[in-house]
Amino acid sequence: MTENLEPRHDVVVVGGGAAGLSGALTLARARWRTLVVDAGEPRNAPAGAVHGLLGREGTAPADLLATGRAEVRAVGGHLVAGRVADAVRDDDPTHPFRVTLADGRETRARRVLMATGLVDELPAVPGLAERWGRDVLHCPFCHGYEVRDQRLGVLATGPHAVRQALLFRQWSPHVTLLTHTAGAVAAEDAARLAHRGVEVRGGEVARLDVVDDRLTGVVLADGSRVDLDAVVVGTTVRVRTDGLAGLGLQVAPHPSGMGEHVVADPTGRTSVPGVWVAGNVANLAAQVGNAAAEGAWAAAQLTMDLIEEDSAVPAAR
């Protein structure tokens, strides 16, 4: 992405993942001057393929984004590679948002669509991060079919682990809940797990066991071993708001307990006039298809907002 940064745009989209590109495609097709600023750090980059996306099943994440960028350009949208260092709303009457990139370039916009996504923070278990997106997983709808009928270990770090184990049981009869640091399982939960054939194994996980670049199990703190083909983790997520603090967005704990999110209404409108959000930055559980749909939806609502502004008749003097 080597296009020049024009001084003014109708909308600056921050983030070039599924939500940002889908929003940009809708905006550019609506003939708004649209700019996408993309730092090139999609959440699903470690994954080998996108799953559950109709018409694109098994597509590599990088290929999907390359196609999306080409589609945005084809309808007049602009893209630049870079990171937003600062974004503020000031008193410019027509383009109130000033967006500054890390390299010092600036542009102004009438509206901002934030689609920066999330960062997954993994439990501190040696070897876990290196296998992330391969045989260390978190979403059954994204990767459950690929590990069907395999030996799956669910690493418990909080109260959601029981539900995660029961969920992954749909894809494999060989599921073990590793209590790790979450403590003993409540009697009611233990009964539900047993009823579904999920084994519970106590003890803290010390490390992953990998042979020939393949996960073969985990080693517990007492030296014992659990044979596994994949490990399921629950991540804590951090919203990517770097460079956007100046906008004054409302960030709050998500009701799911997974982490924080930018607060917005169902259309993507935030508490800051003129700023909209789409994708994982607001919806922590959104898969690629959801994120793309939310980007298009926010762009459509944003279009109506701009049209309302352009249709306002100046008051008579």
Residue pairs with C-beta under 8 A, 6 or more apart in sequence:
1 38
1 69
1 79
1 80
1 81
2 81
3 78
3 79
3 80
5 35
5 80
5 101
5 105
5 106
5 107
6 33
6 35
6 78
6 107
7 106
7 107
7 108
8 33
8 95
8 107
8 108
8 109
9 32
9 33
9 34
9 35
9 78
9 95
9 107
9 108
9 109
9 110
10 27
10 32
10 33
10 34
10 109
10 110
10 111
10 306
11 24
11 27
11 32
11 33
11 34
11 35
11 109
11 110
11 111
11 112
11 113
11 299
11 302
11 306
12 35
12 37
12 97
12 99
12 107
12 109
12 111
12 112
12 113
13 20
13 23
13 24
13 27
13 34
13 35
13 36
13 37
13 112
13 113
13 115
14 20
14 37
14 84
14 87
14 99
14 112
14 113
14 114
14 115
14 116
14 244
15 36
15 37
15 38
15 39
15 114
15 115
15 116
15 117
15 240
15 279
15 281
16 24
16 36
16 37
16 38
16 39
16 40
16 42
16 65
16 68
16 69
16 79
16 115
17 38
17 42
17 43
17 44
17 65
17 115
17 117
17 279
17 291
18 64
18 65
18 68
18 279
18 288
18 289
18 291
18 292
18 295
19 115
19 117
19 278
19 279
19 280
19 281
19 286
19 291
19 292
19 294
19 295
19 298
20 36
20 38
20 113
20 115
20 116
20 278
20 279
20 295
21 36
21 65
21 68
21 69
21 71
21 72
21 292
21 295
22 68
22 278
22 291
22 292
22 293
22 294
22 295
22 296
22 299
23 113
23 115
23 278
23 295
23 296
23 298
23 299
23 302
24 34
24 36
24 72
24 77
24 79
24 113
24 295
24 299
25 68
25 71
25 72
25 75
25 77
25 296
25 299
26 295
26 296
26 299
26 300
26 303
27 34
27 77
27 113
27 299
27 302
27 303
28 34
28 72
28 75
28 76
28 77
29 75
30 299
30 303
31 76
32 303
32 306
33 78
34 72
34 76
34 77
34 78
35 77
35 78
35 79
35 80
35 107
35 109
36 69
36 72
36 77
36 78
36 79
36 80
37 79
37 80
37 82
37 83
37 84
37 99
37 101
38 79
38 80
38 81
38 82
39 81
39 82
39 83
39 84
40 81
41 117
41 240
42 61
42 65
42 117
43 117
43 118
43 119
43 120
43 280
44 50
44 61
44 133
44 288
45 61
45 62
45 133
46 132
46 133
46 134
47 61
47 133
47 142
47 143
48 60
48 133
48 134
49 58
49 59
49 60
49 61
50 56
50 57
50 58
50 59
50 60
50 61
50 64
50 288
51 57
51 58
51 141
51 142
51 143
51 145
51 146
52 141
52 142
52 287
52 288
52 289
53 59
53 64
53 287
53 288
53 289
54 289
56 64
64 288
69 79
72 79
73 79
80 101
80 105
82 101
82 102
82 103
82 105
83 101
83 102
83 242
83 243
84 99
84 100
84 101
84 102
84 242
84 243
84 244
85 100
85 101
85 102
85 243
86 98
86 99
86 100
86 243
86 246
87 97
87 98
87 99
87 100
87 112
87 243
87 244
87 246
87 247
88 97
88 98
88 246
88 247
89 96
89 97
89 98
89 247
89 272
89 273
89 274
90 96
90 98
92 98
92 108
94 110
95 108
95 109
95 110
96 108
96 110
96 274
97 108
97 109
97 110
97 111
97 112
97 274
97 275
98 106
98 107
98 108
99 106
99 107
99 108
99 109
99 112
100 106
102 243
110 274
110 306
110 309
111 274
111 275
111 276
111 302
111 305
111 306
112 247
112 274
112 275
112 276
113 268
113 276
113 277
113 278
113 295
113 298
113 299
113 302
114 244
114 249
114 262
114 270
114 275
114 276
114 277
114 278
114 281
115 277
115 278
115 279
115 281
115 291
115 295
116 239
116 240
116 241
116 242
116 244
116 281
117 240
117 279
117 280
117 281
118 237
118 238
118 239
118 240
118 259
118 280
118 281
118 284
119 237
119 238
119 240
120 132
120 138
120 235
120 236
120 237
121 235
121 236
121 237
121 238
122 128
122 129
122 132
122 136
122 233
122 235
123 155
123 157
123 180
123 181
123 233
125 155
125 180
125 205
125 206
125 207
125 208
126 206
126 207
126 208
127 207
127 208
127 210
128 136
128 155
128 208
128 231
128 233
131 208
131 210
131 215
131 231
134 215
135 147
135 214
135 215
135 229
135 230
135 231
136 208
136 215
136 230
136 231
136 232
136 233
137 143
137 147
137 230
137 231
137 232
137 233
138 232
138 233
138 234
138 235
139 287
140 167
140 168
140 170
140 171
140 232
141 287
142 287
144 168
144 170
144 171
145 171
147 171
147 172
147 229
147 230
148 171
148 172
149 171
149 172
149 173
149 174
150 172
150 174
150 229
150 230
151 172
151 174
151 176
151 227
151 228
151 229
151 230
152 168
152 171
152 172
152 174
152 175
152 176
152 228
152 229
152 230
152 231
152 232
153 175
153 176
153 177
153 178
153 201
153 217
153 218
153 226
153 228
153 230
153 231
153 232
154 161
154 164
154 165
154 168
154 175
154 176
154 177
154 178
154 231
154 232
155 161
155 178
155 180
155 205
155 231
155 232
155 233
155 234
156 162
156 177
156 178
156 179
156 180
156 181
156 182
157 180
157 181
157 182
157 233
157 234
158 182
158 234
158 257
159 182
159 257
160 234
160 257
160 258
161 177
161 182
161 234
162 177
162 185
162 189
162 192
162 193
164 232
164 234
165 175
165 177
165 193
165 198
165 232
166 192
166 193
166 196
166 198
168 175
168 232
169 175
169 196
169 197
169 198
173 197
175 197
175 198
175 199
176 198
176 199
176 200
176 201
176 226
176 228
177 185
177 193
177 198
177 199
177 200
177 201
178 201
178 203
178 205
178 218
178 226
179 185
179 200
179 201
179 202
179 203
180 203
180 204
180 205
181 204
184 202
185 193
185 200
190 200
193 199
193 200
201 220
201 226
203 220
203 221
203 222
203 224
204 220
204 221
205 218
205 219
205 220
205 221
206 218
206 219
206 220
206 221
207 218
207 219
208 215
208 217
208 218
208 219
208 231
209 215
209 216
209 217
209 218
209 219
209 225
210 216
215 228
215 229
215 230
215 231
216 227
216 228
216 229
217 225
217 226
217 227
217 228
218 225
218 226
218 228
218 231
219 225
220 226
234 258
235 258
236 258
236 259
237 258
237 259
237 260
237 280
237 284
238 259
238 260
239 251
239 259
239 260
239 261
239 262
239 281
240 281
241 249
241 251
241 262
247 272
247 275
248 271
248 272
249 262
249 263
249 270
249 271
249 272
249 275
249 277
250 262
250 263
250 270
250 271
251 260
251 261
251 262
251 263
252 260
252 261
252 263
253 259
253 260
254 260
254 261
254 284
256 284
256 285
258 284
258 285
259 284
261 281
261 282
261 283
261 284
262 270
262 277
262 281
262 282
263 270
263 271
263 282
264 270
264 276
264 277
264 282
267 276
267 297
267 298
267 301
268 276
268 277
268 278
268 282
268 294
268 297
268 298
268 301
268 302
269 276
269 301
269 305
270 276
270 277
276 298
276 301
276 302
277 298
278 291
278 294
278 295
278 297
278 298
278 299
279 286
279 290
279 291
279 294
279 295
280 286
280 291
282 294
283 290
283 291
283 294
286 294
